[in-house]
Amino acid sequence: MLLTHANYLLLCTAGTIALLMLLILRARLHPALAILISAVVLGAVSGMPLSSIPTSITTGVGNLLGHVALVLGLGAVLGHLLASSGGAASVGEALVQRFGPRGLPIAMMLMGILVGFPVFFEVGLVLLMPIVVSVAHRSGRSAIVAGIPTLAGLSIVHGLIPPHPAAMLAVTQYHADVGKTILLGITAGIPAALVAGPGYAWVYSHLHSRRSLPLRDPRAVAAPTPESHTGTSLAAELDTEAFPTPSTSSRWLVPVSIVVLLLPVFLIFLGSWADLIVSPQGNYVWLNSTLHLLGDPPVALLIAVLAALIILGRISAWTPQRALKLTGESFAPIAGVLLILAAAGGLSRVLNDSGASQATVDLALRVHLSPLLLAWMLAATVRLAIGSATVAMAVTTGILAPVAASMGAAGGFGPELLVLSTGAGSLFCSHVNDPGFWMIKEFFGLELSETLATWSVLETVLSVSGLLGTLLLAVALR
């Protein structure tokens, strides 16, 4: 059998992933350096003009940082202010006391779903990170075990449930009904999140227990080792305040902290639904534009940061110098994360420009499956090749949208289930080419192998469980 160009590109993709893992695990290179080296090698061996490789990388870097840089920066400030004021510790302690050890994972998962509805995954993660670390400290769990349910909640909303922007993209492309998709998405998504969140957290913790590896304190999880140091993790930075306990007179700290935490979520939600609240035409077009402005994630987070500085600062009696110092300190833990994300954006762009991503998509299209399975497999393949769940949904819906109606009619189901299967596929097996993978690794201070064993497995379980739930709904609705 002759080696076609498409098959050669598939081999290049597989070799790039293998090279990346070899550079990190064996050569012990910083992930940002390993990703950049892999991007350059992929561009060269795939046949890209050598002069276009730097342009491709810098374009990918710019596109990705343009989306996440301000979000991560402002989210880190908000999280640091919550942690330093004692608000994160208070909310975490309230959750532990209210739900107890048994109900806490479900509470953390539901919190992830609630916050994740109108925001992208990155925004939800930086908003909830101080709560996760605080809950881990109060409950005696490791940070990642405490965070798995929250990550599952954030992720399932991203793929399956509108009005999240990624899910809304698929709803629009497939001409699905938003209300039906929300109902069916919750029906299939919450059980999947329970399995991949609280369920897998329990399995992971017990597997480590059987290996005589005790669950670590959040400080131990976040502490960098000589072999794996890639900068201080966000979990470690949030923990350096030693979770200051507020005085009993600060009875407003918990409700105020919750309001500050949910304020950007509320504003982004308003922006997402601005056209439904106020017509974009007519006498109140200015109000529609204002809601869109307030709902822009960087603007919403900026407002929340200002609110935190004023309200939490008043409760904690911060001086202007103290508030300025806390704000400046917030950027240190995300510097390494931003560099890694930038490099991952460059690699993703080279995968696209070299044709390697398209070759992977074409391979998936040649497989004859039922419409729901085809949508899931195509989205999963793009996710594996490119890394971004949102891009996976965009590519898949772009390919299948022209035939979505006929596919649904042939399968005996509506376009809503096609939205769910596409969304579930887009969550499949996050690994080294996904910027979110490196966010989890750096934020929780994990080794590469630990990130694969937690976040990658969580996403795979979530994806497969979401698909199974969608197939069961298809059978039940016939």
C-alpha positions in Angstrom: 0.0 0.0 0.0 1.4 3.4 -1.1 1.9 6.0 1.6 -0.4 8.9 0.5 0.3 12.4 1.5 -2.7 12.3 3.9 -1.4 9.2 5.6 2.0 10.8 5.8 0.4 13.8 7.6 -1.3 11.5 10.0 2.1 10.0 10.8 3.5 13.5 11.3 0.8 14.3 13.8 1.4 11.1 15.8 5.1 11.7 15.7 4.7 15.3 16.9 2.7 14.2 19.9 5.3 11.5 20.7 8.1 14.0 20.3 6.4 16.5 22.6 5.9 13.9 25.3 9.5 12.7 24.9 10.9 16.2 25.3 8.8 16.8 28.5 9.1 13.4 30.1 12.7 12.4 29.1 14.5 15.6 28.2 12.7 17.5 31.1 12.2 20.6 29.0 9.8 23.3 30.0 6.5 22.6 28.3 6.5 25.9 26.4 9.9 25.1 24.9 8.8 21.5 24.1 5.7 22.7 22.4 7.5 25.3 20.3 10.2 22.8 19.2 7.4 20.3 18.2 5.6 23.0 16.2 8.7 23.8 14.3 9.6 20.1 13.6 6.0 19.4 12.5 6.0 22.4 10.1 9.3 21.3 8.6 8.6 17.5 8.2 5.0 18.1 6.9 6.3 20.1 3.9 5.4 23.7 4.9 7.7 26.3 3.4 10.3 27.0 6.1 9.8 30.8 5.8 6.0 30.4 6.7 6.6 28.4 9.9 7.4 31.4 12.2 4.4 33.3 10.7 2.1 30.3 11.4 3.3 30.0 15.0 3.0 33.7 15.8 -0.5 33.9 14.2 -1.6 31.0 16.4 0.0 32.7 19.5 -1.8 36.0 18.8 -5.2 34.4 18.1 -5.1 32.4 21.3 -3.7 35.1 23.6 -6.2 37.6 22.2 -8.9 35.3 23.6 -7.5 34.3 27.0 -4.8 36.8 28.1 -7.1 39.4 29.7 -9.5 36.7 30.9 -6.7 34.9 32.8 -5.1 38.1 34.1 -8.3 39.6 35.4 -9.6 36.3 36.7 -6.3 35.7 38.6 -6.7 39.2 40.2 -10.3 38.3 41.3 -9.2 35.0 42.6 -6.3 36.4 44.6 -8.5 39.1 46.1 -11.0 36.5 47.2 -8.3 34.3 48.7 -6.5 37.2 50.4 -9.6 38.6 52.0 -10.6 35.2 53.4 -13.7 35.1 51.2 -12.6 32.0 49.4 -11.8 30.3 52.7 -15.2 31.3 54.1 -17.1 30.0 51.1 -15.1 26.8 51.1 -15.7 26.2 54.8 -19.4 27.0 54.3 -19.6 24.3 51.6 -17.9 21.8 53.7 -20.2 22.5 56.7 -23.3 22.6 54.6 -22.9 19.5 52.5 -20.5 17.4 54.5 -17.8 15.0 53.1 -20.3 12.9 51.2 -22.3 15.7 49.5 -19.3 18.0 48.8 -18.3 16.5 45.4 -21.8 16.9 44.1 -22.0 20.5 45.4 -18.7 21.3 43.7 -20.0 19.8 40.4 -23.2 21.8 40.5 -21.2 24.9 41.3 -19.1 24.2 38.1 -22.3 23.8 36.1 -23.8 27.0 37.4 -20.8 29.1 36.8 -20.0 27.4 33.5 -23.4 28.2 31.8 -22.5 31.6 30.2 -18.7 31.6 30.3 -15.9 29.8 28.5 -14.0 27.1 30.4 -11.0 29.3 31.1 -13.1 32.0 32.8 -14.9 29.5 35.0 -11.7 27.9 36.0 -10.0 31.0 37.2 -13.2 32.2 38.9 -13.6 28.9 40.9 -9.9 28.1 41.5 -9.7 29.8 44.9 -12.9 28.0 46.0 -11.5 24.6 44.9 -8.2 25.2 46.8 -10.1 26.4 49.9 -12.4 23.3 49.8 -9.4 21.0 49.4 -7.7 22.6 52.4 -10.8 22.5 54.6 -11.8 18.9 53.6 -8.3 17.4 53.7 -8.4 16.4 50.1 -5.8 17.0 47.4 -6.5 20.0 45.2 -7.0 17.9 42.1 -9.3 15.4 43.8 -11.4 18.3 45.1 -11.4 20.0 41.7 -12.3 17.0 39.5 -16.1 17.4 40.1 -15.9 21.2 39.4 -13.9 20.5 36.2 -16.5 18.0 35.1 -19.3 20.5 35.7 -17.5 23.3 33.8 -16.7 21.0 30.9 -20.1 19.3 30.4 -21.7 22.7 30.1 -19.1 23.7 27.5 -20.1 20.9 25.2 -23.7 20.0 25.8 -25.8 22.7 27.4 -26.8 26.1 25.9 -26.6 29.1 26.5 -22.9 28.3 26.7 -21.3 29.9 23.6 -19.8 26.6 22.3 -23.1 24.7 22.6 -25.0 27.6 21.1 -22.7 27.4 18.0 -23.9 23.9 17.3 -27.5 24.8 18.0 -27.3 27.6 15.5 -25.6 25.5 12.8 -27.9 22.6 13.1 -31.0 24.8 13.4 -32.0 23.1 16.7 -34.5 24.3 19.2 -32.7 26.0 22.1 -35.2 25.0 24.8 -35.3 21.4 23.8 -31.5 21.3 23.6 -31.2 22.7 27.1 -33.6 20.1 28.5 -32.0 17.2 26.7 -28.5 18.5 27.4 -29.3 18.6 31.2 -30.9 15.1 31.0 -27.8 13.6 29.3 -25.2 16.0 30.8 -25.8 15.8 34.5 -25.5 12.0 34.7 -22.3 12.2 32.6 -20.9 14.8 34.9 -21.7 12.7 38.0 -19.8 9.8 36.5 -16.8 11.8 35.4 -16.8 14.2 38.3 -17.7 12.8 41.8 -17.5 9.2 40.4 -14.0 9.4 38.9 -12.7 11.5 41.8 -13.7 8.7 44.2 -12.1 6.1 41.9 -8.9 8.1 41.5 -8.5 8.7 45.2 -9.1 5.1 46.1 -6.6 3.9 43.4 -3.9 6.1 44.9 -4.9 4.8 48.4 -4.4 1.2 47.3 -1.0 2.1 46.0 -0.1 3.5 49.4 0.1 7.0 48.0 -1.7 9.2 50.5 -3.8 12.1 49.3 -1.7 15.2 49.5 -2.5 18.5 51.1 -3.1 21.3 48.5 0.3 22.7 49.4 2.0 19.4 48.5 0.0 19.2 45.3 1.1 22.6 44.2 4.7 22.5 45.4 7.1 22.4 42.5 9.8 19.7 42.4 13.3 20.2 41.0 12.3 17.9 38.1 9.0 19.3 37.2 9.2 23.0 38.1 7.5 25.1 35.4 6.7 28.1 37.6 4.6 28.5 40.7 1.1 27.0 40.3 -2.0 29.0 40.9 -3.0 26.5 43.6 0.3 27.3 45.4 -0.1 31.0 45.1 -3.7 30.9 46.4 -2.5 28.8 49.3 0.3 31.1 50.3 -2.1 33.3 52.2 -2.6 30.3 54.5 -6.4 30.7 54.0 -6.8 33.7 56.4 -9.8 33.1 58.6 -12.1 36.1 58.8 -13.2 37.5 62.2 -16.6 36.5 63.3 -17.7 40.1 62.9 -17.3 39.8 59.2 -20.7 38.1 58.8 -21.2 39.6 55.4 -18.0 38.0 54.0 -19.6 34.8 52.7 -22.6 36.4 50.9 -20.4 39.2 49.6 -17.8 36.8 48.3 -20.5 34.8 46.5 -21.9 37.9 44.9 -18.5 39.0 43.7 -17.8 35.5 42.4 -21.1 35.3 40.5 -21.1 39.0 39.3 -19.1 38.3 36.1 -21.2 35.2 35.5 -24.3 37.3 35.7 -23.0 40.0 33.5 -21.8 37.6 30.8 -25.2 35.9 31.0 -26.9 39.2 30.3 -24.6 39.8 27.4 -25.4 36.4 25.9 -29.1 37.1 26.1 -29.0 40.8 25.2 -30.8 40.4 21.9 -33.7 38.5 23.7 -33.9 41.0 26.5 -33.8 44.2 24.4 -34.2 44.3 20.6 -31.0 45.3 18.8 -33.2 47.7 16.7 -35.4 50.5 17.7 -35.3 53.1 20.4 -33.4 51.0 22.9 -30.5 49.9 20.7 -28.2 51.7 23.1 -29.4 49.4 25.9 -28.7 46.4 23.8 -25.2 47.6 23.0 -24.6 48.4 26.7 -25.6 44.8 27.7 -23.3 43.4 25.1 -20.5 45.5 26.4 -21.1 44.6 30.0 -21.3 40.9 29.0 -18.0 40.8 27.2 -15.8 38.5 29.5 -12.9 41.0 30.0 -15.3 43.8 30.8 -17.4 41.7 33.1 -14.3 40.5 35.0 -12.9 44.1 35.2 -16.2 45.2 36.8 -16.0 42.2 39.2 -12.4 43.1 40.1 -13.3 46.7 40.8 -16.3 45.5 43.0 -13.9 43.2 44.9 -11.4 45.9 45.5 -14.1 48.2 46.9 -16.4 45.8 48.8 -13.9 43.2 50.0 -11.3 45.9 50.6 -13.8 47.7 52.9 -14.6 44.5 54.8 -10.9 43.6 55.1 -9.8 47.2 55.8 -7.2 47.2 53.0 -5.2 50.3 52.5 -4.6 51.5 49.0 -1.1 50.3 49.2 -2.2 46.8 50.2 -4.8 46.6 47.4 -2.1 47.7 44.9 0.3 45.0 46.2 -2.4 42.3 46.0 -3.2 43.2 42.5 0.4 43.1 41.4 1.0 39.8 43.1 -1.9 38.2 41.1 -0.1 38.2 37.8 3.0 36.1 38.9 1.3 32.7 38.9 -0.2 33.0 35.4 3.0 34.1 33.6 4.1 30.6 33.0 0.6 29.5 32.1 0.3 32.2 29.5 3.6 31.3 27.9 2.5 27.6 27.7 -0.9 28.6 26.2 0.8 30.8 23.7 3.0 28.0 22.5 0.0 25.6 22.4 -1.7 28.1 20.2 1.2 28.2 17.8 1.3 24.4 17.6 -2.5 24.3 16.9 -2.0 26.8 14.0 0.8 24.7 12.5 -1.4 21.6 12.7 -4.0 23.5 10.8 -1.7 25.2 8.2 0.2 22.0 7.5 -2.9 20.1 6.6 -2.4 17.6 9.4 -5.7 18.5 11.1 -7.7 18.2 7.8 -6.1 14.8 7.1 -7.3 13.6 10.5 -10.8 15.0 9.9 -10.9 13.3 6.4 -10.0 10.0 8.0 -13.0 10.3 10.4 -15.4 11.0 7.5 -14.4 7.9 5.7 -15.8 5.8 8.5 -19.4 4.7 7.9 -21.4 5.1 11.1 -24.8 6.2 12.3 -25.3 10.0 12.3 -24.9 10.4 16.0 -21.8 8.2 16.1 -20.4 10.0 13.1 -20.9 13.4 14.6 -19.3 12.2 17.9 -16.3 10.5 16.1 -15.7 13.5 13.8 -15.7 15.9 16.7 -13.5 13.6 18.8 -11.1 13.3 16.0 -10.8 17.1 15.5 -10.4 17.4 19.3 -7.5 14.9 19.3 -5.9 16.6 16.3 -6.4 20.3 17.2 -7.0 20.3 21.0 -9.7 22.9 21.2 -13.2 21.7 22.1 -14.7 24.9 20.6 -12.8 24.4 17.3 -13.9 20.8 17.2 -17.5 21.8 17.5 -17.0 24.5 14.9 -15.3 22.2 12.4 -17.8 19.4 12.9 -20.9 21.5 12.6 -19.5 23.2 9.6 -19.1 19.9 7.8 -22.4 18.3 9.0 -24.7 21.4 9.0 -25.7 21.1 5.3 -26.9 17.5 5.8 -28.0 17.7 9.5 -31.7 17.7 8.7 -31.5 14.7 6.4 -29.2 12.9 8.9 -31.7 13.5 11.7 -34.7 12.4 9.6 -32.8 9.2 8.5 -32.0 8.4 12.1 -35.4 9.2 13.5 -34.3 12.0 15.8 -34.2 15.8 15.8 -31.2 18.1 15.4 -31.0 18.5 19.2 -29.5 15.1 19.7 -27.0 15.9 16.9 -25.9 18.9 19.0 -25.4 16.7 22.0 -23.4 14.0 20.2 -21.2 16.7 18.6 -20.7 18.4 21.9 -19.8 15.1 23.6 -17.3 14.3 20.9 -15.7 17.7 21.3 -14.8 16.9 24.9 -12.9 13.7 24.1 -9.4 13.1 25.6 -7.8 16.5 26.1 -4.0 16.0 25.9 -0.8 17.9 25.1 -2.1 19.9 22.1 -5.0 21.4 24.1 -4.3 24.7 25.9 -6.7 23.6 28.6 -4.5 20.6 29.4 -1.6 22.9 30.3 -3.9 25.2 32.3 -5.0 22.3 34.5 -1.4 21.1 34.8 0.0 24.5 35.8 -2.9 25.7 37.9 -3.0 22.5 40.0 0.8 22.0 40.0 0.7 18.5 38.5 3.2 16.3 36.8 2.5 15.6 33.1 1.6 12.0 34.0 -0.7 13.2 36.7 -2.5 15.5 34.3 -3.0 12.7 31.9 -4.3 10.4 34.7 -6.8 13.1 35.9 -7.8 15.7 33.4 -7.4 13.5 30.2 -9.2 10.6 31.7 -12.0 12.8 33.1 -12.6 14.3 29.7 -12.7 10.9 28.1 -15.1 9.5 30.6 -17.2 12.7 30.2 -17.3 12.4 26.4 -18.2 8.7 26.4 -20.8 9.1 29.1 -22.3 12.0 27.2 -22.5 9.9 24.0 -24.1 7.0 25.9 -26.7 9.4 27.4 -27.4 10.8 23.9 -27.9 7.4 22.4 -30.2 6.4 25.3 -32.3 9.5 24.6 -32.4 8.7 20.9 -33.9 5.3 21.8 -36.3 6.7 24.3 -37.6 9.4 22.0 -38.3 7.2 19.0 
